[in-house]
Amino acid sequence: MFERILVAIDGSDSADKAFTVAADLAKQYGAELALVYAATSDQVSEAERRLAESEHLADSEDLRTLKPLEGMATDGTYPLPNLLDHSHYVGLKVRMALGQRLLARYREQAEEKGVKVISADVEDGAPDDVIIDKAKAVGADAIAMGSRGFSDLKGLVVGSTSHKVSSRAPCSVLTMAA
């Protein structure tokens, strides 16, 4: 029934559940897993900044320049374009390092279960596009992913990644809630 299952990893509890289900299915059907983490270049949040500092995911000089500045806009962006560009660069750098660590952990867990992992990639881009492109590239029969659980209003206005993937996927999509 399944030959290749793509698992979208983002560090959330729901993505962890999706991985567990996908690994169990892969073991049951002898399927291969492909793991993907979409790293965006959005500005680093305070939680990501703390994680980056504690895990040494970015240079301390990069992170020091991202401390809140006077005149910061209410949406959390810096008013000066060069600082904003720098924060996006560091955001991508932090997320790529985080993605590599997460994928290494999930690869190890899959292999311990006896599941073959055919790829584990960190890709730069919008999560829905990254997931769809990777599913096509690996010839996935199914995509397993988590749902972050946007509120109904936000999900309606901007659309959730899981909804975007479900509507465009070239295969079945299994979405796990948190």
Secondary structure by P-SEA (a helix, b strand, c coil): cccbbbbbbcccaaaaaaaaaaaaaaaaacbbbbbbbbbbcccccaaaaaaaaaaccccaaaaaaaccccccccccccccaaaaaaaaaaaaaaaaaaaaaaaaaaaaaaaaacccccbbbbbbccaaaaaaaaaaaacccbbbbbbccccaaaaaacccaaaaaaacccbbbbbbcc
